[in-house]
Amino acid sequence: MSYFIKNKFVLLLWVLLLTISCNTTKTIIIEIPKPAEKELPEHIQSLALVNRTVDNQYSDWNTDSLQKIFYTQNFRVDTFVYDIQAADTLLKALGELLYESGRFDYVIPKNRFIEAEKSSFFSSTMPWAEVKNICETFKTDAVLSVDMYKTRVITNFKKESYFDQEQNGYFIAAFAQMNVIYEVLFRVYDPLKEKIVASEFFKDTLLWEDGARTTLELFHRFTPVKKALAEAGIAVALDFSEKISTNWQEEKRPFYVKGDANLKHAGMLIDNGDWQGAMVLWKETVENTNSKSLKSKAQLNIAIANEILGDIDNAISWALDSYNTMYRQITYYYLELLEERKKEIKKSE
């Protein structure tokens, strides 16, 4: 069984058992960090974001003017559109996503569109003197450059007849479709090692389609081309940020709130985020109860608190204590989840 399938299987069983136990537990949602697929070197903590593709082909299109070009061709167009705002949206969205990951700081220079020699496909690599100058000027560890960015827009419009059962008759309806196909190349330049530490190419398509009784009604609500290009820029930013940033996955964790006064009181403390105070009460129960069932519940609660506070080893230790005190399937599967988390953490170190 592959790691991915096994992990999903264990998580599914955990949630199932959690559902069965919900009458005695509360649930908290936590965010689990997932290592980046393309981790950058540890010494790179800040990035200068630039674009080396913007040239005289690019225009800052007015929304209505751009839309009019497509309307005059009956919304049946297949063309490349080079929009400065879309290119800028890409950089800004990427910066925010990288920052929110908790891994990177970023700077977007005022003069972020840098001239570069180009082949027929993408910009040539940035000279190391230029990389070092940018990093020294903006006090960053590396340069993240968009070295290719193309957006092809394909639109289609048609009218078709259809039968309306409610009206018992045939009607003419208008339909529109728009595809934005983007191609982008990112490079991360490390001035310390004079090495390109990441080079990622993406190609994908965003699709919009809709229909309405009239052409006017259809295009009143249909996404304008200008907005679609901006959304493509955001999609591109998501593509790359997910490659090099830590991703956060939501998972559920239960804790027991019934069994004695301590478990009940601790449940109220957790509602206020006081995990340390809750652990004090649970440890009192572990030390003083003669009930194996109650003791194992308190031990499992302490394990979950340690995980949430970032101590995986202590979480495993307490979960093992709970498992040895009294066997529960929910404890068994929780131990498997913790072991998988520990493996992921070791991989990222």
C-alpha positions in Angstrom: 0.0 0.0 0.0 1.5 3.3 -1.0 2.2 6.0 1.6 -0.5 8.3 0.2 -3.2 5.7 0.1 -2.3 4.3 3.5 -2.3 7.8 5.1 -5.7 8.6 3.5 -7.0 5.2 4.7 -5.9 5.7 8.3 -7.3 9.3 8.3 -10.7 7.9 7.0 -10.8 5.3 9.8 -9.9 7.9 12.4 -12.7 10.2 11.3 -15.2 7.3 11.3 -14.2 6.3 14.8 -14.4 10.0 15.8 -17.9 10.2 14.5 -18.9 7.1 16.5 -17.4 8.6 19.7 -18.8 12.0 19.2 -21.2 11.7 22.2 -18.3 11.8 24.6 -15.8 14.0 22.7 -15.4 17.5 21.3 -13.5 18.1 18.0 -11.0 20.7 17.2 -9.7 21.4 13.7 -5.9 21.8 13.4 -3.7 22.7 10.4 -0.9 20.2 9.6 2.1 21.5 7.7 3.0 19.6 4.5 6.5 20.0 3.2 7.0 21.7 -0.1 7.5 19.5 -3.2 10.4 21.6 -4.3 12.0 22.9 -1.1 14.4 25.8 -1.6 17.7 25.8 0.3 17.3 26.7 4.0 19.4 29.9 3.7 16.9 31.4 1.3 14.3 33.1 3.5 13.5 36.2 1.5 12.9 36.7 -2.2 12.8 39.7 -4.6 10.0 39.1 -7.2 10.5 40.4 -10.7 9.1 39.9 -14.2 11.5 39.7 -17.1 8.9 39.1 -19.8 7.1 42.4 -20.0 8.1 44.3 -23.2 6.6 46.5 -25.9 4.0 43.7 -26.7 2.3 44.4 -23.4 -0.4 47.0 -22.8 -2.4 48.1 -19.8 -5.7 47.2 -21.4 -8.9 49.1 -20.3 -11.5 46.5 -19.4 -14.2 47.9 -21.8 -11.7 48.5 -24.6 -10.4 45.0 -24.5 -13.9 43.6 -24.3 -15.0 45.6 -27.3 -12.2 44.0 -29.4 -13.7 40.6 -28.7 -17.3 41.8 -29.3 -16.4 43.3 -32.7 -15.3 39.8 -33.8 -18.6 38.2 -32.5 -16.7 36.8 -29.5 -15.1 34.2 -31.8 -11.4 35.0 -31.1 -8.2 33.0 -30.7 -5.3 35.3 -29.8 -2.5 36.0 -27.3 -3.2 38.9 -25.0 -0.3 40.6 -23.2 -1.7 42.5 -20.3 0.5 44.4 -17.8 -2.1 44.3 -15.0 -2.4 40.5 -15.3 1.4 40.2 -15.1 1.5 42.4 -12.0 -1.4 40.5 -10.4 0.7 37.4 -10.7 3.6 38.9 -8.8 1.4 40.4 -6.1 -0.6 37.3 -5.5 2.6 35.2 -5.5 4.2 37.4 -2.9 1.2 37.2 -0.6 1.0 33.4 -0.9 4.7 32.9 -0.2 4.4 35.2 2.9 1.3 33.5 4.2 3.0 30.1 4.0 5.2 31.3 6.9 8.4 30.3 5.0 9.3 33.5 3.1 9.5 37.3 3.2 9.3 39.1 -0.1 10.0 42.4 -1.8 8.4 43.5 -5.1 10.6 46.4 -6.4 8.9 49.5 -7.8 10.7 48.8 -11.1 9.8 45.1 -11.2 9.5 44.7 -14.9 13.1 44.2 -16.0 14.3 44.1 -19.6 15.8 40.9 -20.7 17.0 39.2 -23.9 14.5 36.7 -25.2 14.6 33.6 -27.3 11.4 32.7 -29.2 10.1 31.0 -26.0 11.4 32.6 -22.8 13.9 35.1 -21.4 17.6 34.2 -21.2 19.0 33.5 -17.7 19.7 36.6 -15.6 23.4 37.6 -15.3 24.7 36.9 -11.8 25.9 40.5 -11.4 22.3 41.6 -11.9 21.1 39.0 -9.5 23.5 40.1 -6.8 22.7 43.8 -7.4 19.0 43.1 -6.9 19.6 41.1 -3.7 22.0 43.7 -2.2 19.6 46.6 -3.1 16.5 45.0 -1.5 18.3 42.9 1.1 16.9 39.5 -0.1 18.5 36.1 -0.3 17.5 35.3 -3.8 15.6 36.5 -6.9 12.4 34.9 -8.1 11.9 35.8 -11.7 9.0 35.2 -14.1 11.1 34.4 -17.2 8.2 33.4 -19.5 4.5 34.3 -19.3 2.0 33.8 -22.2 -1.7 34.0 -22.0 -3.7 32.8 -25.0 -7.4 33.6 -25.0 -9.9 31.5 -27.0 -13.5 32.6 -27.1 -16.6 31.2 -28.8 -20.2 32.4 -29.1 -23.2 30.7 -30.6 -27.0 30.6 -30.6 -28.9 27.4 -30.5 -32.6 26.5 -30.2 -33.8 24.4 -27.3 -37.1 23.0 -26.1 -38.5 24.5 -22.8 -40.8 21.9 -21.3 -42.5 24.4 -18.9 -43.3 26.8 -21.8 -43.9 23.9 -24.2 -42.1 25.5 -27.0 -38.8 26.1 -28.8 -36.6 29.1 -27.9 -33.3 30.5 -29.1 -30.5 30.8 -26.4 -27.1 32.4 -26.5 -24.0 30.5 -25.3 -20.4 31.7 -24.7 -17.2 30.0 -23.8 -13.8 31.4 -22.9 -10.5 29.6 -22.4 -7.4 31.2 -21.0 -4.4 29.1 -21.7 -1.3 30.2 -19.7 2.3 29.1 -20.0 4.8 30.4 -17.4 8.4 29.7 -16.5 9.7 30.6 -13.0 13.3 30.6 -12.0 14.8 31.2 -8.5 18.4 32.6 -8.7 20.6 32.0 -5.7 23.5 34.6 -5.7 25.4 32.8 -2.9 25.9 29.7 -4.9 25.4 31.4 -8.3 22.9 28.7 -9.1 19.4 28.5 -10.3 17.9 26.5 -7.4 14.4 26.2 -8.9 13.1 26.2 -12.5 9.5 25.3 -13.0 7.3 25.5 -16.1 3.5 25.4 -15.9 0.9 25.2 -18.6 -2.8 25.0 -17.9 -6.2 26.2 -19.0 -9.0 28.1 -17.2 -12.5 27.7 -18.6 -15.6 29.9 -18.4 -18.9 29.1 -20.0 -22.5 30.2 -19.7 -25.8 30.5 -21.5 -28.9 32.8 -21.3 -32.1 33.6 -23.2 -30.6 36.7 -24.7 -27.1 37.9 -25.8 -27.5 40.9 -23.6 -28.3 38.9 -20.5 -25.5 36.5 -21.2 -22.7 39.1 -21.5 -24.1 41.2 -18.6 -22.9 38.4 -16.3 -20.2 36.7 -18.3 -16.6 37.2 -17.0 -14.8 40.0 -18.9 -11.6 39.0 -20.6 -9.6 41.5 -18.5 -10.9 39.8 -15.3 -10.2 36.4 -16.7 -6.6 37.4 -17.4 -6.2 38.6 -13.8 -7.7 35.3 -12.5 -5.2 33.4 -14.6 -2.4 35.4 -13.0 -3.7 34.3 -9.5 -3.9 30.7 -10.7 -0.3 30.8 -11.9 0.8 32.2 -8.5 -1.0 29.3 -6.7 0.7 26.8 -9.0 4.2 27.9 -8.1 3.6 28.8 -4.4 2.3 25.3 -3.8 5.5 23.9 -5.3 8.0 25.8 -3.1 5.9 26.7 0.1 4.7 24.7 3.0 1.1 23.7 2.5 -1.4 23.5 5.4 -3.9 20.6 5.6 -6.9 20.7 7.9 -7.4 17.7 10.1 -9.7 16.9 13.0 -8.6 16.0 16.5 -11.0 14.8 19.2 -10.6 15.0 23.0 -12.7 13.5 25.7 -14.9 15.8 27.7 -17.0 13.3 29.7 -15.8 10.9 32.5 -15.1 13.2 35.5 -15.2 16.9 36.5 -11.6 17.4 35.3 -12.4 16.3 31.7 -15.4 18.5 31.7 -13.6 21.5 33.1 -10.6 21.0 30.7 -13.0 21.0 27.8 -14.1 24.5 28.8 -10.4 25.6 29.1 -9.7 24.3 25.5 -12.6 26.5 24.3 -10.4 29.4 25.4 -7.2 27.9 23.9 -5.7 27.0 27.3 -4.1 23.7 26.5 -1.5 23.9 29.3 -4.2 24.4 31.9 -6.2 21.5 30.4 -3.2 19.2 30.6 -2.8 20.0 34.3 -6.3 18.7 34.9 -5.9 15.6 32.7 -2.7 14.7 34.5 -4.5 15.0 37.8 -7.0 12.5 36.5 -4.3 10.1 35.3 -2.6 10.2 38.7 -5.8 9.9 40.9 -8.3 7.6 39.0 -8.6 3.9 39.5 -10.6 3.6 36.3 -8.6 2.3 33.3 -11.2 3.7 30.9 -11.0 7.2 32.4 -7.2 7.1 32.7 -6.8 6.1 29.0 -9.1 8.9 27.9 -7.1 11.5 29.9 -3.8 10.1 28.5 -5.1 10.3 24.9 -6.2 13.9 25.6 -2.7 14.7 26.8 -1.3 13.1 23.6 -3.4 15.3 21.4 -2.5 18.4 23.4 1.2 17.7 22.9 0.7 17.3 19.2 -1.1 20.6 18.9 1.6 22.3 21.0 4.2 20.9 18.5 5.8 18.0 20.6 5.2 14.9 18.4 7.5 12.7 20.5 5.6 13.4 23.7 2.3 13.0 21.8 3.4 9.5 20.7 4.6 8.6 24.3 1.3 9.6 25.8 -0.7 7.9 23.1 1.2 4.7 23.8 0.5 5.0 27.5 -3.2 5.4 26.6 -3.1 2.4 24.3 -1.3 0.2 27.0 -3.8 1.3 29.7 -6.8 0.3 27.6 -7.1 -0.7 24.0 -9.2 1.5 21.8 -9.3 1.5 18.0 -9.3 5.3 18.1 -6.0 5.3 20.0 -4.5 2.7 17.6 -5.3 4.8 14.5 -4.2 8.0 16.2 -0.8 6.4 16.9 -0.5 5.5 13.1 -1.3 9.1 12.2 1.4 10.4 14.6 4.0 8.0 13.2 3.2 9.3 9.7 3.5 12.9 10.9 6.9 12.1 12.5 8.1 10.6 9.2 7.0 13.7 7.3 8.8 16.0 9.8 12.0 14.0 9.5 11.9 14.2 5.7 11.6 18.0 5.8 14.6 18.4 8.2 
